[in-house]
Amino acid sequence: MKIEKSNFGGAECVTLKNSVGLEIKLSALGAGIMSVKLPDRDGVARELTRLPDSGYGKEYHGMTIGRTSGRIENAEFTLDGHNVKLEKNNYGVDNLHGGSTGLHSKLFSMTVVKGETSTDVVFKCESPDGEGGYFGNVKVTITYRIYEKENRFAILFDAVPDTKTLLNLTNHVYWNMSGDLRAPTTEQVVYLNASRVGVLNERLIVQNISEVPEQFDFRTPKKPGLHINDEFVQRYTHGYDHPFFLDDRGTDKVACSLYSELSGIKLSVKTTYPCVVVYGDNFGGYKAICFECQYHPDGIHACPDDCGVCSPEKPYSEVMEYIFEVE
């Protein structure tokens, strides 16, 4: 594994390149992904992610999201007698992505641990009691595991609170398998192992869960461009920005995938989470797509028995795995 450390915007960074061509650049700011490169079918190294024009550190791109990801209705919830009031940063009513002091804004410590078959980049931070309105002190560890002889890496989300509390961590990387943004993701092939999707209101809060209609059924792989202009897809969201509830969860199942006929590169995602929020870069020209593996975004209200509640006795532990193939 080739390892090169650097600095960007005052944050430690590291670039790792394995023996089969996968190259990933990570930042301690938001414990996030700055770049992922892989050779296409012609052997040309291609950038597979998109950053905003303003650069890394803006608009959640590539960053760890928490303490909770998604939107919590009315920016409040009750847990074990705690009435929690959060920042109202979604239409001035709800809480989005943990608020302005969320994990995306934090500078993590960074340690590189090199092993025989993989190298871990371990990011750590502490979120104090009351930060963003959340309660309990939480020690967060985000580990990127890059494999030496496979086009594969994983993100391990681990956290230990000092009291029972709510977490829902994800990564907000924007993907485009055409390489170097040569084609919009509406023209790439998407697969989703999900027969249910969240129905959203005008603030994009999940109101209920329904069986997927044709426009949201990607169990047979197809291009999002087939339905992108449908009124049902455009309503409130201007494209896909919906939670899909997986039929199977676990790192032995493919939750979703993205394939570009132009490059021959396919990304498959596996996860222990029950849900994937699919965001289609709806205000950026559909140049990329996010697969935000997580719990139900408003699960503390909708399904409190499976929403990310953790404790000192039951620490938080979830995995997202990314596998690349060139066809």
N, C-alpha and C positions, 0 to 999 in steps of 0.2 A: 504494500500500500504506500503510495506516495503521499506525503503529508506536508502541506505548506501553510504556515500561519501568517496572518496579516491583520490589518486594522482598517475598519471603515466607520467613519463617523464617531470615533471614540470607543467603538466596541470591538472586542476580539473576534476574529474570524478564522476559519480554517477551511482549506480546500483539500479534499481527499480524492485520489484517483486510483481505482483498483486495476488489477492485471488484465481485465477484459474490456476496459474502456469507459466504465461508468465514472463520471466525475461529479462531485457534489460539493457545493460551497455553503457553509453554515455560518450564522452570526449569533453572538451572545445576546444581541438585542432582540428580545422576544423569542430567544431560542429557536431561530427560524432558518428557513431555506432561502438562500439568495440565488442559487443557480443549480440546475441539474443538466448535465450534458451526456450524450450518448451517440456513438456512430450510427448512422442510418444504414440502409441496405447497400449503399454505395461506399460505405466506409468514411463518410464525411461526418465529423463531430457536429451535432446539432443541439442548440439550446431548447430545452423542453418545457421551460417555465416562462411566465410573463411577470415582469415587475411594472409598477406604475411609472409613467414618464418622469415623475418626481424622484424616482429611485427607491431603493430598499428603505424600509422604516416608515412607509406611508400606507394607508388604506388596508392594513392587515395582511398585505401580500406576503405569503410564505411563513407567517409568524404563528407562534403558539397562542391559542385563544383560551381565555379563562378569566376569572374562576369559572364562569359558565359561558358556553357558546350558544349562539342563537338568541331568541327573543323571549324574555320572561314577561308575561302579561302584567300590566300595571306596575311593573318594577318592584314587586313585593311578593313575599311568600312567608309562610309560617312553618317552622320546623322545631319540634321539641320545645314548644312554648316560646321560641324566639320569633318575634314579628320583624322580619327583615325588610328594610326599605332601601332600594338600590337607586343608582343614578338613572334618571329618565332621559336616555339618549336615543330613543327610537320614537319619533313623532312627538317628543315631549311627554310621552305616556309610559312607554315600556322600557325595559333594559335590554340593550344589545351588546353581545360579546363581552360581558363583564364590566362595561363602562370604560371611561377614559383612563383609569388606573389599572386596567386589566393586565394580564401577563404579557400581552403584546408590547406593552410600554416599558417592561422591566429589563434591566441589565442583569443577565444571569452570569454566574461563574462558569468557566469552561475547562474541562479536563479531557485529554485525549488518551485513551487506553488501547494500546495496540495488542491484538491477539493473533493466534496462528491462522484462523479462518475468517476473522472479521475484526474490525476496529470500531470501538465505541467512542462517540463524542458525547460526554455527559455534561448537561447543563443543570445548574441548581440555583434556586432562589427561595426566599421565604416571603410569604404573603402574611402580613400581620393582621391580628384581630381588628375588625372594623374597616379594613381597606375596601373601598368601593361599596361599603354598606354590608359586606359579608361578615360573618362572625367566625371566630376561631382562628388560631395561628396555624398556618399550613406550610409544610416544607415540601416543595415541588421539585421533582427530578424528571427531566426530559432527556431520554437517551436515544441518540441516532446510532443504529448499528449498520455499518456498511460492510458487505461481504466481499472477500478478496477475489474469488473466482466466479462470482455470479453477478448478473446485472440486477441486483436486489438490495434494498435497504429497508429497515424497519424503524418506526418511532415507538418507543416505549414510554407511556405516560404513567408516572408513579407519584403518589403524594401521600403524606402522612399528616393528618390534622391532630390537634390536641383536644378536640371535642367533635361530636357528631356535627357534620356540616354538609353543604352541597357543593359538588364540583361537576363540571362537564367540559372536559378539555378536548381540543382538537387542533389540527393544523390547517392553515388557510392558504396553502400553496395553489397557484393557478397553473394548470397544465395545458399544453398544446403539443400533440404528438407529431405534427407536421414538421416541426423543427424550425427554429428561428421565425416563428409566427408566419409561415408561408401560406397557411390556409386557415380560415376560421374553424372553430370546433363544431359549428353547425354542419360542416361538411365532413366531419370525422364520425366514426362509428362508435356508439355508446352501448354498453350493456349494463343493466341493473338487475340484480337478483332480488327484485321487490315486486310484490303483488299489491301493496298498499301504499298510499301517498297521503300526505297531510293536505287538508283543504284550508286555505288561508283567508283571513279577512283583509281589509284595506290597509292594516298596519303590519301585515304578514305574520300575524299570530295564528298558530294552528287552532282551528275551531273544532275539527273532527278529523277522523281518518277514514278514507274510503278505499274501495277497490280501485285499482288503477284504470282509468279510461284509456282509450287507444292512444291519446296524445302523451300519456305518461307511462305507457307500457313498453319498457325496454328489455323485457325478459328475452325477446328475440332481438339481437343487436340491430340497430338502425341509426340513421343520422338524425340528430335533433332538428336539422333544417327542414325535415319533412313536415313538422308541426309548429315551428317556431312562430309563425304568424297567426296561429289559431287564437281566437279571442279568449279561449279558456286558459291558454298558456300565457298570453300577454296580460291578462287581467291582474291589476295591482303590481305585478312583478316585472312586466316588460320582457318576459322570457322565463326560463327555468330558474327558480329560486325556492325549491320545495324540499321538504323532508320525505325521503323514501324509506319505508320500514322494511328491513331485510327479511327474507324468508328463512335464511340461515345466517348464523353468526359464528365466527371462529376463524382462526388462521388456516384452516384446511378447506375453506370455501372462498371462492371469488365473489366479492360483494359487488364490484363494478369494474368496468374496463373502458379504455379509450384507445382507438386504433386509427392510424392515418394511412390511407392507401398511398399517399405521396411519399412518405419516408419509409414505410414498412414497419414502423415502430408501434408496438402495442404495450400499454400500461395496464396491468391488472392490480387491483387493490383487494387485500384481505384484511379483516378486522374482527376484533372481539366485541365491537359496539353493535347495538341493534338497529342503528339508523344512519343514513347518509344524506346530508343536505347537499343537493346538487345546485350549484350556482353557476350560471352560464355567462358571466361577465357581461351582463345585460346592458350596461351603460358604457362598455368599452368596445363595442362592435363585435361581440361574441368571439373575441380573439383567444379566449381561454375558457377553462372550466374548472371548478373546484369540486372536489369530493370530500366534504367535511364530515368525516365519520365521528359520530357522537351519540349521546342519548337523545331522546325526544327533546327538542329545544325548550319546550315549556313543560317538561316532564314532572316537575315538582307540583304542578297543578293537575296534569292529565294522567300521570301514572306514577305516583310517588313511591311505589314499591320497586321501580326499576328506572331510576332517573339520575343516578350518580351520587346519592347520599353515601357518605363514608364516615369512618370513625377511627379512633386509635386502634380499636380491635379489628376493624375491617378497613385497612388502607385502600386507597384508590389505585387500581392497576388495570390498564387497558393497552391495546396494541393496534397499530396500523402498519401494514406491510405493503411495500410497493415492489412489483416484479415487472421487469422490462424484457420484451422479446423483440427480435427483428425478423420479419418475415419476407 
